[in-house]
Amino acid sequence: MITLHSNTKPNRLIHEKSPYLLQHAYNPVDWYPWGEEAFEKAKAENKPIFVSIGYSTCHWCHVMERESFEDEEVAKFLNDHFVSIKVDREERPDIDSIYMDVCIKQNGEGGWPLNGFLMPDQTPFYMGTYFPKESKYGRPGMMDILPQLHDLYVNNPEKIKDAGERMKYAIQPKRNRTEEEVPAHYTQFSFTYLSQTFDPHYGGFATSPKFPTPGQLLFLLRYYQWKKEDKALEMVEKTLNSMADGGIYDHIGYGFARYSTDEIWLVPHFEKMLYDNALLMMAYTEAYQVTKNERYKEIVFQTAEFISREMTSPEGGFYSAIDADSEGAEGTYYLWTEDEVYELLGEDDADIFTEVYDISQRGNFEGKNIPNLVETDLGEMAEEFNLPIEELKQRLEKSRIKLLEARAKRTYPHLDDKILTSWNGLCIAALAKAGAVFAEPSFTQMAERAETFIREELWKEDFLLARYREGEAKYKAYLDDYAFLLWGYLELHQSTGSIGYLRQAQTLSNILHQRFEDKDIGGFYFTDEDAEKLLIREKTVLDGALPSGNGIAALQLWRLSKLTGDSELMKKVEKMIDAFSEEAAVYTSGVLSLLSARIAFEVGGKEIVISGNSSEEQQEVLKRLQSEFHPYDVWIVTTNESEPAALIEGKVVNDRPLAVFICENSVCHTPVHNKNEVFEQL
């Protein structure tokens, strides 16, 4: 449900589907959605454009709305002297990405809300993030910025134009083709950088705020597998353990918040994003494959439970995000007083629960409590309460359920219920992978339902759409939509063996190369060739809050080429990686998804064909493969001659119970008929 404000007259945003735009539909600011109407007005009246970019579950977006966009003084100045545009960055990542790049290059940092001032031709001349109404905290205020920029625009237009041209030049994609490959030793540079920024006490990288950064963890797991570098695995384990203990993890209802405001993972920024939970589920699943740590399996199952309960539509698609705020304050839904816990649990169980989860009369966050295990050792707690550890866990679980039921009666935070193809692709990949690793069919079923939803609602003829809400599918899909969904299809294929998913992956590959590829230099543009023409057609490889679409596409297309025996596709992937050699040289630690694909060319990986007339023995080999960490191996179980011929040609065996062909570096070994011998070779 979208919360509307008390002003009686709506602005143009009232006709939009975006939950974020609808949140601003009753502001006194005369908002326009992004489109020709706004730009034509700016040109006709010779006014600069104020563009404000955010998303519906963004805490600081809410703060800025309350301080400025609901303020009559700010609104009047904007309405008199600017044309104001609101953009949902989750619906229009193409717009957001361009102006975020400008903001980072101008200020050295970015974030949301992202606010910028543009000329009528979309060229930016001043960018920033959160602006209070009046200058404070070392930040310029709206009522200082607006008059100054208006005066400059009217009285010194050449200065505005010069600033805009410099910014526009700074973000132009490079057009010079390089013949240099991305050296393998760049992966060592990235590992060294991560080692230097790693927090050995609480895990994670840098100090605070501290983000989960699952992309870094996925890279380190691949680096560990390749180099057998123990430090890489130690960093992953420390980070995963600390996050699972911290308040960033919801110990009552499960799922991870977007980031921690401190270095110990205690105080989260309470919003929950689908993409974080999907990628963290993938990281915990892969870490389990390497370590067999049951705690990681538990976190995966709990995260899937949270997504199923709170972020899944009746039709099977996954919602985008849950807000940090409810009842006008951040975190209200998730916080507890000690008195509440005692009232709900009774003295004996509350004594245990409050001790284990750091709940006190004093509180650990603004007089209330965030349940956490940061300083807790369950073994010591079991001794303290003279209980077997399993009985302690059972009592804690009963208490958790009681608190969850009580919490469900509170005012629920705003749910952004739009369904994004890209984020659903990530969640499909994570659930399909977890379903295979843990032999948990419910995870695979969740992934398949979401895939069916996307296929039925977000495919249009021969291309994808990016967003679905209230029966409307809109916006031509972006690179991330295709790349992340490609990952989902390949994980579904590796999980289920269904050839249909492999064919869907091939379809996505064909569209990417037809509609997104930079044919001269290599790599993919962020937008479809037929998409709206913006200031530039961006092509980037840098990982941000999400992994780079180019990086993910590179690795998934590499896997697809191995599954289908498509040597031409493999060459395209190699060219694609080399197209970003300059970016990899300058921003080595910022292109980890691309470097994960670069490692693939060093490792090579195996192509495994599992054949024979005993489905039981085939499945036993498949489950063993799925349970272990083989990030650069691919496999196909033969059932008939309809699979991609290049990989299975000559490898369909019907006169033996089991025949496993293990191929490496374009050479296939003699088929193995004994499953134990297969396991030894793998």
C-alpha positions as CSV (number, residue, x, y, z in Angstrom):
1,M,0.0,0.0,0.0
2,I,1.3,3.5,-0.9
3,T,1.1,6.1,1.8
4,L,-0.2,9.4,0.4
5,H,0.1,12.8,2.1
6,S,-2.4,15.2,3.5
7,N,-2.3,17.8,0.6
8,T,-5.5,17.5,-1.2
9,K,-4.3,18.3,-4.7
10,P,-2.1,15.7,-6.4
11,N,0.7,16.4,-8.9
12,R,1.4,14.5,-12.1
13,L,3.0,11.6,-10.2
14,I,-0.5,10.4,-9.2
15,H,-0.8,8.7,-12.6
16,E,2.4,6.6,-12.2
17,K,2.7,3.0,-11.0
18,S,6.1,3.4,-9.2
19,P,5.6,3.2,-5.4
20,Y,8.3,5.8,-5.0
21,L,6.7,8.3,-7.4
22,L,3.3,7.8,-5.7
23,Q,4.9,8.6,-2.3
24,H,5.5,12.1,-3.8
25,A,2.2,12.5,-5.6
26,Y,0.8,14.9,-3.0
27,N,3.9,17.0,-2.4
28,P,3.5,20.7,-3.1
29,V,6.4,20.4,-5.5
30,D,5.1,20.4,-9.0
31,W,6.8,17.1,-9.9
32,Y,7.0,15.7,-13.4
33,P,7.9,12.1,-14.2
34,W,10.9,11.7,-16.5
35,G,9.7,12.4,-20.0
36,E,9.4,14.8,-22.9
37,E,6.8,17.0,-21.2
38,A,9.2,18.1,-18.5
39,F,12.1,18.7,-20.9
40,E,9.9,20.7,-23.4
41,K,8.7,22.9,-20.5
42,A,12.3,23.5,-19.4
43,K,13.3,24.5,-23.0
44,A,10.3,26.7,-23.6
45,E,10.7,28.6,-20.3
46,N,14.5,28.5,-20.2
47,K,14.6,26.9,-16.8
48,P,17.1,24.5,-15.3
49,I,15.9,21.0,-14.3
50,F,16.0,19.7,-10.8
51,V,16.0,15.9,-10.9
52,S,15.7,13.9,-7.7
53,I,16.4,10.1,-7.8
54,G,15.6,7.6,-5.1
55,Y,13.5,4.6,-4.2
56,S,10.5,3.9,-2.0
57,T,12.3,2.2,0.9
58,C,15.1,4.7,1.2
59,H,15.3,6.2,4.7
60,W,17.2,9.4,3.7
61,C,14.8,9.9,0.8
62,H,12.0,10.0,3.3
63,V,14.0,12.5,5.5
64,M,14.5,14.8,2.5
65,E,10.9,14.6,1.5
66,R,9.8,15.6,5.0
67,E,12.3,18.5,5.3
68,S,12.1,19.9,1.7
69,F,9.6,18.4,-0.6
70,E,6.7,18.8,1.8
71,D,7.9,22.3,2.7
72,E,6.0,25.1,1.1
73,E,9.0,27.5,0.9
74,V,11.2,25.0,-0.9
75,A,8.3,23.9,-3.1
76,K,7.5,27.5,-4.2
77,F,11.1,28.2,-5.1
78,L,11.4,25.0,-7.1
79,N,8.0,25.6,-8.8
80,D,8.9,29.2,-9.7
81,H,12.4,28.7,-11.0
82,F,13.0,25.0,-11.9
83,V,11.3,22.1,-13.6
84,S,11.3,19.3,-11.1
85,I,11.5,15.6,-12.1
86,K,11.2,12.5,-9.8
87,V,12.9,9.3,-10.9
88,D,12.6,5.8,-9.3
89,R,16.1,4.5,-9.6
90,E,14.9,0.9,-9.5
91,E,12.6,1.4,-12.5
92,R,15.1,3.6,-14.3
93,P,18.6,2.4,-13.5
94,D,19.7,3.8,-16.8
95,I,19.1,7.3,-15.7
96,D,20.3,6.7,-12.2
97,S,23.6,5.2,-13.4
98,I,24.5,8.1,-15.6
99,Y,24.0,10.8,-12.9
100,M,25.5,8.6,-10.2
101,D,28.6,8.4,-12.2
102,V,28.6,12.2,-12.5
103,C,28.1,12.6,-8.8
104,I,30.9,10.3,-7.9
105,K,33.3,12.0,-10.3
106,Q,32.3,15.4,-9.0
107,N,32.2,14.7,-5.3
108,G,34.1,11.5,-4.7
109,E,31.0,9.7,-3.4
110,G,27.4,8.9,-4.3
111,G,24.2,7.5,-2.8
112,W,20.5,8.1,-2.5
113,P,18.7,10.3,-2.6
114,L,20.6,11.5,-5.7
115,N,19.9,15.1,-6.6
116,G,21.1,17.0,-9.6
117,F,20.6,20.1,-11.6
118,L,20.5,19.8,-15.4
119,M,20.2,21.9,-18.4
120,P,17.1,21.3,-20.6
121,D,19.2,19.0,-22.8
122,Q,19.8,16.7,-19.8
123,T,23.4,17.8,-19.3
124,P,24.2,18.0,-15.5
125,F,26.0,21.0,-14.0
126,Y,25.7,20.3,-10.3
127,M,25.2,17.0,-8.4
128,G,24.8,15.8,-4.8
129,T,23.1,13.4,-2.6
130,Y,21.0,14.3,0.5
131,F,20.5,18.1,1.0
132,P,18.8,19.3,4.2
133,K,16.5,22.3,3.9
134,E,19.1,24.5,5.6
135,S,22.8,24.0,5.5
136,K,24.0,21.7,8.4
137,Y,26.2,18.7,9.1
138,G,28.7,20.3,6.6
139,R,26.1,19.8,3.9
140,P,24.7,22.6,1.7
141,G,21.0,23.2,2.2
142,M,18.3,23.4,-0.4
143,M,17.5,27.0,0.4
144,D,21.1,27.9,-0.1
145,I,21.7,25.9,-3.3
146,L,18.5,26.8,-5.1
147,P,18.9,30.6,-5.1
148,Q,22.6,30.4,-6.0
149,L,22.1,28.0,-8.9
150,H,19.1,29.9,-10.2
151,D,21.1,33.2,-10.1
152,L,24.1,31.5,-11.9
153,Y,21.8,30.0,-14.5
154,V,20.2,33.3,-15.3
155,N,23.2,35.7,-15.0
156,N,26.2,33.5,-15.9
157,P,24.9,30.8,-18.3
158,E,28.4,30.3,-19.9
159,K,29.7,29.1,-16.5
160,I,26.8,26.7,-16.3
161,K,27.4,25.5,-19.8
162,D,31.2,25.0,-19.2
163,A,30.5,23.0,-16.0
164,G,28.0,20.8,-17.9
165,E,30.4,20.1,-20.8
166,R,33.1,19.1,-18.4
167,M,30.8,16.7,-16.6
168,K,29.5,15.3,-19.9
169,Y,33.0,14.7,-21.2
170,A,34.0,12.9,-18.0
171,I,31.4,10.2,-18.4
172,Q,31.6,9.5,-22.1
173,P,32.3,5.8,-22.8
174,K,35.8,5.3,-24.3
175,R,35.8,4.6,-28.0
176,N,39.4,3.5,-28.5
177,R,39.8,-0.3,-28.9
178,T,42.5,-1.9,-26.9
179,E,44.2,-5.1,-27.9
180,E,45.4,-5.8,-24.3
181,E,44.0,-8.6,-22.3
182,V,43.1,-8.3,-18.6
183,P,46.1,-9.9,-16.9
184,A,45.5,-12.7,-14.5
185,H,47.6,-11.1,-11.9
186,Y,44.9,-8.4,-11.5
187,T,43.1,-11.0,-9.4
188,Q,46.0,-11.0,-7.0
189,F,45.9,-7.2,-6.8
190,S,42.2,-7.4,-5.8
191,F,42.9,-10.1,-3.3
192,T,45.7,-8.0,-1.7
193,Y,43.4,-5.0,-1.6
194,L,40.6,-6.9,0.1
195,S,43.2,-8.3,2.6
196,Q,44.4,-4.8,3.4
197,T,40.8,-3.4,4.0
198,F,39.5,-6.5,5.8
199,D,38.4,-6.1,9.4
200,P,40.0,-9.1,11.3
201,H,37.8,-8.6,14.4
202,Y,34.3,-8.4,12.9
203,G,34.7,-9.3,9.3
204,G,33.7,-7.2,6.3
205,F,35.8,-4.5,4.6
206,A,36.5,-1.0,5.7
207,T,35.0,0.4,8.9
208,S,31.5,2.0,9.0
209,P,29.0,2.1,7.5
210,K,29.7,-1.5,6.6
211,F,27.9,-3.2,3.6
212,P,27.4,-6.9,3.1
213,T,29.2,-6.8,-0.3
214,P,28.4,-10.4,-1.3
215,G,30.1,-9.8,-4.6
216,Q,33.4,-9.6,-2.8
217,L,32.7,-12.8,-0.9
218,L,31.8,-14.7,-4.1
219,F,35.0,-13.5,-5.7
220,L,37.1,-14.6,-2.7
221,L,35.5,-18.1,-2.8
222,R,36.5,-18.5,-6.4
223,Y,40.0,-17.1,-5.7
224,Y,40.3,-19.6,-2.8
225,Q,39.2,-22.5,-5.0
226,W,41.8,-21.5,-7.7
227,K,44.8,-20.6,-5.6
228,K,44.1,-22.6,-2.4
229,E,44.7,-19.3,-0.5
230,D,43.5,-19.9,3.0
231,K,43.3,-16.2,3.8
232,A,40.6,-15.8,1.2
233,L,38.4,-18.4,2.9
234,E,39.1,-17.0,6.3
235,M,37.9,-13.6,5.2
236,V,34.7,-15.1,3.8
237,E,34.0,-17.1,6.9
238,K,34.7,-14.3,9.4
239,T,32.4,-12.0,7.5
240,L,29.6,-14.5,7.1
241,N,29.8,-15.5,10.8
242,S,29.8,-11.9,12.0
243,M,26.9,-10.8,9.8
244,A,24.8,-13.8,11.0
245,D,25.5,-12.8,14.6
246,G,24.9,-9.1,14.1
247,G,21.8,-7.0,14.1
248,I,22.0,-6.6,10.4
249,Y,20.5,-10.1,10.4
250,D,16.9,-10.2,11.6
251,H,17.0,-12.9,14.3
252,I,13.2,-12.8,14.8
253,G,11.9,-12.9,11.2
254,Y,15.1,-13.6,9.2
255,G,16.6,-11.8,6.2
256,F,19.4,-9.2,6.0
257,A,19.1,-5.4,6.2
258,R,20.9,-3.3,3.6
259,Y,23.9,-2.3,5.7
260,S,25.2,-1.8,9.2
261,T,25.8,1.7,10.5
262,D,28.7,0.5,12.7
263,E,31.7,-1.8,12.3
264,I,30.4,-4.7,14.4
265,W,27.2,-5.2,12.3
266,L,25.0,-4.4,15.3
267,V,22.8,-1.4,14.2
268,P,21.4,-2.0,10.7
269,H,19.9,0.5,8.3
270,F,16.7,-1.5,8.6
271,E,15.5,-1.6,5.0
272,K,15.6,-5.0,3.4
273,M,16.4,-5.4,-0.3
274,L,15.7,-8.4,-2.5
275,Y,19.0,-8.3,-4.2
276,D,21.0,-8.3,-1.0
277,N,19.2,-11.3,0.3
278,A,19.5,-13.2,-3.0
279,L,23.2,-12.6,-3.3
280,L,23.9,-13.3,0.4
281,M,21.9,-16.6,0.0
282,M,24.2,-17.4,-2.8
283,A,27.3,-16.6,-0.7
284,Y,26.2,-18.7,2.3
285,T,25.3,-21.6,-0.1
286,E,28.7,-21.6,-1.7
287,A,30.5,-21.1,1.6
288,Y,28.6,-24.2,2.8
289,Q,29.7,-26.2,-0.2
290,V,33.3,-25.4,0.7
291,T,33.1,-25.7,4.5
292,K,30.0,-27.8,5.2
293,N,29.3,-25.4,8.1
294,E,25.8,-26.2,9.2
295,R,25.3,-22.6,10.3
296,Y,25.5,-21.4,6.7
297,K,22.8,-24.0,5.7
298,E,20.6,-22.7,8.5
299,I,21.0,-19.1,7.3
300,V,20.1,-20.1,3.7
301,F,16.9,-21.9,4.9
302,Q,15.9,-19.0,7.1
303,T,16.5,-16.4,4.4
304,A,14.4,-18.4,1.9
305,E,11.7,-18.6,4.5
306,F,11.7,-14.8,4.9
307,I,11.6,-14.3,1.1
308,S,8.7,-16.8,0.8
309,R,6.8,-15.2,3.7
310,E,7.3,-11.5,3.1
311,M,8.7,-10.9,-0.4
312,T,6.8,-13.3,-2.7
313,S,3.7,-12.3,-4.7
314,P,0.7,-14.6,-4.9
315,E,1.8,-15.2,-8.6
316,G,5.3,-16.2,-7.6
317,G,7.3,-13.1,-8.5
318,F,9.5,-11.5,-5.8
319,Y,8.9,-8.0,-4.5
320,S,11.7,-5.4,-4.4
321,A,12.1,-4.1,-0.9
322,I,10.8,-3.5,2.6
323,D,11.2,0.0,4.2
324,A,13.3,0.8,7.2
325,D,10.6,3.2,8.6
326,S,7.2,2.6,10.1
327,E,5.1,4.8,12.3
328,G,7.3,7.7,11.2
329,A,10.6,6.4,12.6
330,E,13.4,4.1,11.5
331,G,13.4,0.5,12.8
332,T,10.2,0.7,14.8
333,Y,8.9,-2.6,13.5
334,Y,12.1,-4.5,14.5
335,L,12.9,-3.1,18.0
336,W,12.1,-4.4,21.4
337,T,12.0,-3.3,25.0
338,E,13.0,-5.7,27.8
339,D,9.5,-5.3,29.3
340,E,7.8,-6.4,26.0
341,V,9.9,-9.5,25.9
342,Y,9.2,-10.5,29.5
343,E,5.4,-9.8,29.0
344,L,5.3,-12.0,25.9
345,L,7.6,-14.9,27.0
346,G,7.2,-15.1,30.8
347,E,10.1,-14.9,33.3
348,D,11.9,-18.2,32.7
349,D,12.0,-18.0,28.9
350,A,12.6,-14.2,28.9
351,D,15.6,-14.7,31.2
352,I,17.2,-16.9,28.6
353,F,16.2,-15.0,25.5
354,T,17.3,-11.5,26.8
355,E,20.6,-12.9,27.9
356,V,21.3,-14.7,24.7
357,Y,20.1,-11.9,22.4
358,D,21.5,-8.8,24.3
359,I,18.2,-7.4,25.4
360,S,18.3,-5.1,28.4
361,Q,16.5,-2.4,30.2
362,R,19.1,0.1,28.9
363,G,18.9,-1.1,25.3
364,N,21.5,-1.2,22.6
365,F,19.8,1.2,20.2
366,E,18.2,4.5,21.3
367,G,16.7,3.0,24.5
368,K,15.4,-0.1,22.7
369,N,16.9,-3.4,21.6
370,I,18.1,-5.0,18.4
371,P,18.3,-8.7,19.0
372,N,21.8,-9.9,18.2
373,L,24.5,-12.5,19.0
374,V,27.5,-10.3,18.6
375,E,29.0,-11.2,22.0
376,T,27.1,-14.5,22.6
377,D,28.5,-18.0,22.8
378,L,25.7,-20.5,22.8
379,G,27.9,-23.2,24.4
380,E,28.6,-20.8,27.3
381,M,24.9,-19.9,27.5
382,A,23.9,-23.6,27.7
383,E,26.3,-24.0,30.7
384,E,25.1,-20.8,32.4
385,F,21.5,-22.0,32.3
386,N,22.4,-25.7,32.9
387,L,20.7,-26.9,29.7
388,P,21.8,-29.2,27.0
389,I,22.6,-27.0,23.9
390,E,19.8,-28.6,21.8
391,E,17.2,-27.9,24.5
392,L,18.5,-24.3,24.7
393,K,18.0,-23.9,21.0
394,Q,14.5,-25.4,21.1
395,R,13.5,-23.0,23.8
396,L,15.0,-20.0,21.9
397,E,13.1,-21.1,18.8
398,K,9.8,-21.3,20.7
399,S,10.4,-17.8,22.0
400,R,11.4,-16.5,18.6
401,I,8.1,-17.7,17.1
402,K,6.1,-16.0,19.9
403,L,7.9,-12.7,19.3
404,L,7.4,-13.0,15.5
405,E,3.7,-13.5,16.0
406,A,3.6,-10.5,18.3
407,R,5.6,-8.4,15.8
408,A,3.2,-9.3,13.0
409,K,0.5,-7.3,14.9
410,R,2.6,-4.1,14.6
411,T,2.3,-1.6,11.8
412,Y,4.2,-3.2,8.9
413,P,6.7,-1.1,7.1
414,H,6.0,0.0,3.5
415,L,6.5,-2.8,1.0
416,D,7.7,-1.9,-2.4
417,D,5.7,-4.5,-4.3
418,K,7.0,-3.9,-7.8
419,I,8.6,-6.9,-9.4
420,L,12.0,-6.3,-11.2
421,T,13.2,-8.7,-13.8
422,S,16.9,-8.2,-12.8
423,W,16.5,-8.7,-9.0
424,N,14.2,-11.7,-9.7
425,G,16.9,-13.2,-11.8
426,L,19.3,-13.0,-8.9
427,C,16.8,-14.6,-6.6
428,I,16.0,-17.3,-9.1
429,A,19.8,-18.1,-9.4
430,A,20.2,-18.2,-5.6
431,L,17.2,-20.4,-4.9
432,A,18.0,-22.8,-7.8
433,K,21.5,-23.1,-6.5
434,A,20.4,-23.7,-2.9
435,G,17.7,-26.1,-4.1
436,A,20.4,-28.3,-5.8
437,V,23.1,-28.0,-3.0
438,F,20.7,-28.8,-0.2
439,A,18.4,-31.2,-2.2
440,E,15.5,-28.9,-1.1
441,P,12.8,-29.1,-3.8
442,S,10.8,-26.1,-2.3
443,F,13.6,-23.8,-3.2
444,T,13.7,-25.0,-6.7
445,Q,9.9,-24.7,-6.9
446,M,10.1,-21.0,-5.7
447,A,12.7,-20.3,-8.4
448,E,10.6,-22.0,-11.1
449,R,7.4,-20.1,-10.1
450,A,9.3,-16.8,-10.4
451,E,10.7,-17.8,-13.8
452,T,7.2,-18.7,-15.0
453,F,5.9,-15.3,-13.8
454,I,8.7,-13.5,-15.7
455,R,8.1,-15.5,-18.8
456,E,4.4,-14.9,-18.8
457,E,4.3,-11.3,-17.6
458,L,7.6,-9.6,-18.6
459,W,8.4,-11.2,-22.0
460,K,7.1,-9.3,-25.0
461,E,7.7,-10.8,-28.4
462,D,11.5,-11.0,-28.6
463,F,12.5,-8.8,-25.7
464,L,12.2,-8.4,-22.0
465,L,10.6,-5.7,-19.9
466,A,12.1,-4.5,-16.7
467,R,9.3,-3.9,-14.2
468,Y,5.8,-5.3,-13.3
469,R,3.3,-3.7,-11.0
470,E,-0.5,-3.9,-10.7
471,G,-0.9,-5.7,-14.1
472,E,1.5,-3.3,-16.0
473,A,4.8,-4.4,-17.4
474,K,6.9,-1.5,-18.5
475,Y,10.4,-0.2,-19.6
476,K,12.5,-2.0,-22.1
477,A,14.8,-4.3,-20.1
478,Y,18.4,-3.3,-19.3
479,L,21.6,-5.2,-19.4
480,D,21.2,-6.3,-15.8
481,D,17.8,-7.8,-16.5
482,Y,19.3,-10.1,-19.2
483,A,22.5,-10.9,-17.4
484,F,21.0,-11.7,-14.0
485,L,18.2,-13.7,-15.6
486,L,20.7,-15.6,-17.7
487,W,22.4,-16.5,-14.4
488,G,19.0,-17.7,-13.1
489,Y,18.4,-19.9,-16.2
490,L,21.8,-21.5,-16.0
491,E,21.4,-22.3,-12.3
492,L,17.9,-23.7,-13.0
493,H,19.4,-25.9,-15.7
494,Q,22.2,-27.1,-13.5
495,S,19.7,-27.8,-10.7
496,T,16.9,-29.5,-12.7
497,G,18.6,-30.7,-15.9
498,S,15.7,-29.2,-17.9
499,I,16.9,-28.5,-21.4
500,G,14.3,-25.8,-21.7
501,Y,16.2,-23.5,-19.3
502,L,19.3,-23.9,-21.4
503,R,17.4,-22.9,-24.5
504,Q,16.1,-19.9,-22.7
505,A,19.6,-19.0,-21.7
506,Q,20.6,-19.2,-25.4
507,T,17.8,-16.9,-26.3
508,L,19.0,-14.3,-23.8
509,S,22.5,-14.6,-25.1
510,N,21.3,-14.0,-28.6
511,I,19.3,-10.9,-27.6
512,L,22.3,-9.5,-25.7
513,H,24.6,-9.8,-28.7
514,Q,22.0,-8.5,-31.1
515,R,20.7,-5.5,-29.1
516,F,23.3,-4.6,-26.5
517,E,26.7,-5.5,-27.8
518,D,29.3,-2.9,-28.7
519,K,30.3,-4.5,-31.9
520,D,33.5,-2.5,-32.4
521,I,35.1,-2.7,-29.0
522,G,33.3,-5.5,-27.1
523,G,31.2,-5.5,-24.0
524,F,27.5,-4.6,-23.6
525,Y,25.8,-1.2,-23.3
526,F,23.5,-0.8,-20.4
527,T,20.5,-0.1,-22.6
528,D,18.7,-1.8,-25.6
529,E,19.6,-0.3,-29.0
530,D,15.9,0.8,-29.3
531,A,15.7,2.3,-25.8
532,E,15.1,5.9,-25.0
533,K,18.1,8.0,-26.0
534,L,19.6,9.6,-22.9
535,L,22.6,11.9,-22.4
536,I,25.0,9.0,-23.2
537,R,24.6,5.3,-23.9
538,E,26.4,4.0,-21.0
539,K,28.7,1.0,-20.9
540,T,30.2,0.2,-17.5
541,V,31.9,-2.7,-15.8
542,L,32.2,-1.3,-12.3
543,D,30.4,-3.2,-9.5
544,G,28.2,-1.1,-7.2
545,A,25.3,-1.9,-4.9
546,L,24.7,-4.6,-7.6
547,P,27.3,-6.6,-9.4
548,S,28.1,-5.3,-12.9
549,G,25.9,-6.6,-15.7
550,N,28.9,-6.9,-17.9
551,G,30.8,-8.9,-15.2
552,I,27.9,-11.3,-14.6
553,A,27.2,-11.6,-18.3
554,A,30.9,-12.5,-19.0
555,L,30.9,-15.4,-16.5
556,Q,27.5,-16.7,-17.4
557,L,28.1,-16.6,-21.1
558,W,31.4,-18.4,-20.5
559,R,29.4,-21.1,-18.7
560,L,26.9,-21.2,-21.5
561,S,29.6,-21.6,-24.2
562,K,30.9,-24.6,-22.3
563,L,27.4,-26.2,-21.9
564,T,26.6,-25.8,-25.6
565,G,30.1,-26.3,-27.0
566,D,29.9,-22.9,-28.7
567,S,33.5,-21.9,-29.4
568,E,32.5,-18.6,-31.1
569,L,30.6,-17.5,-28.0
570,M,33.8,-18.3,-26.0
571,K,35.8,-16.0,-28.2
572,K,33.2,-13.2,-27.8
573,V,33.5,-13.6,-24.0
574,E,37.2,-13.2,-24.2
575,K,36.9,-10.1,-26.3
576,M,34.3,-8.8,-23.9
577,I,36.6,-9.1,-20.9
578,D,39.5,-7.5,-22.8
579,A,37.3,-4.6,-23.8
580,F,37.5,-3.5,-20.1
581,S,41.2,-3.8,-19.7
582,E,41.7,-0.1,-18.9
583,E,38.9,-0.1,-16.3
584,A,40.4,-3.2,-14.8
585,A,43.8,-1.6,-14.6
586,V,42.5,1.5,-12.8
587,Y,39.7,0.1,-10.7
588,T,41.0,-3.4,-10.1
589,S,39.1,-3.9,-6.8
590,G,35.9,-2.5,-8.4
591,V,35.5,-5.1,-11.1
592,L,35.4,-8.3,-9.1
593,S,32.5,-9.8,-11.1
594,L,34.6,-9.3,-14.3
595,L,37.7,-10.8,-12.6
596,S,35.6,-13.8,-11.5
597,A,35.1,-14.4,-15.3
598,R,38.8,-13.8,-15.9
599,I,39.7,-16.5,-13.5
600,A,37.5,-18.9,-15.5
601,F,39.9,-18.7,-18.4
602,E,42.8,-19.6,-16.1
603,V,40.9,-22.5,-14.4
604,G,39.4,-23.8,-17.6
605,G,36.9,-25.9,-15.7
606,K,35.4,-29.3,-16.7
607,E,32.5,-30.2,-18.9
608,I,30.8,-33.3,-17.5
609,V,28.3,-35.5,-19.4
610,I,26.5,-38.0,-17.2
611,S,24.9,-40.8,-19.2
612,G,23.8,-44.4,-18.8
613,N,20.6,-46.3,-18.4
614,S,20.4,-46.1,-14.6
615,S,18.7,-42.8,-13.6
616,E,19.5,-43.7,-9.9
617,E,23.2,-43.8,-10.5
618,Q,23.1,-40.7,-12.7
619,Q,21.3,-38.8,-10.0
620,E,23.8,-40.0,-7.4
621,V,26.7,-38.5,-9.4
622,L,24.7,-35.3,-10.1
623,K,23.8,-34.7,-6.4
624,R,27.5,-35.2,-5.5
625,L,28.5,-32.6,-8.1
626,Q,25.8,-30.2,-6.9
627,S,26.7,-30.5,-3.2
628,E,30.4,-29.6,-3.8
629,F,31.9,-26.3,-4.9
630,H,32.7,-26.5,-8.6
631,P,32.3,-22.8,-9.7
632,Y,33.9,-23.4,-13.1
633,D,32.5,-26.8,-14.0
634,V,29.3,-27.5,-15.9
635,W,27.3,-30.7,-16.4
636,I,24.6,-32.2,-18.4
637,V,22.6,-35.4,-17.7
638,T,21.7,-37.1,-21.0
639,T,18.1,-38.3,-21.3
640,N,17.7,-38.2,-25.1
641,E,19.4,-36.8,-28.3
642,S,17.7,-33.4,-27.9
643,E,20.5,-31.8,-25.8
644,P,23.0,-29.4,-27.5
645,A,24.8,-31.8,-29.8
646,A,28.3,-30.3,-29.5
647,L,28.8,-31.3,-25.9
648,I,27.0,-34.7,-25.8
649,E,27.8,-35.9,-29.3
650,G,29.0,-39.5,-29.0
651,K,28.4,-39.6,-25.3
652,V,24.9,-41.0,-25.0
653,V,25.3,-44.5,-23.5
654,N,22.3,-46.8,-23.2
655,D,24.0,-50.2,-22.6
656,R,25.6,-49.4,-19.3
657,P,24.1,-48.3,-16.0
658,L,26.5,-45.3,-15.8
659,A,28.9,-43.6,-18.1
660,V,30.5,-40.3,-17.1
661,F,32.6,-38.3,-19.6
662,I,34.9,-35.7,-18.0
663,C,36.2,-33.2,-20.5
664,E,38.8,-30.6,-19.9
665,N,40.7,-28.2,-22.2
666,S,38.8,-29.5,-25.2
667,V,39.8,-33.1,-24.4
668,C,37.4,-35.8,-23.2
669,H,38.8,-38.7,-21.1
670,T,37.7,-42.3,-21.4
671,P,34.2,-42.7,-19.9
672,V,34.1,-43.8,-16.3
673,H,31.5,-46.4,-15.3
674,N,32.1,-46.6,-11.6
675,K,30.7,-43.8,-9.5
676,N,33.4,-44.0,-6.9
677,E,36.0,-43.5,-9.6
678,V,34.0,-40.5,-10.9
679,F,34.2,-39.0,-7.4
680,E,37.9,-39.6,-7.2
681,Q,38.5,-37.9,-10.6
682,L,36.4,-34.9,-9.6
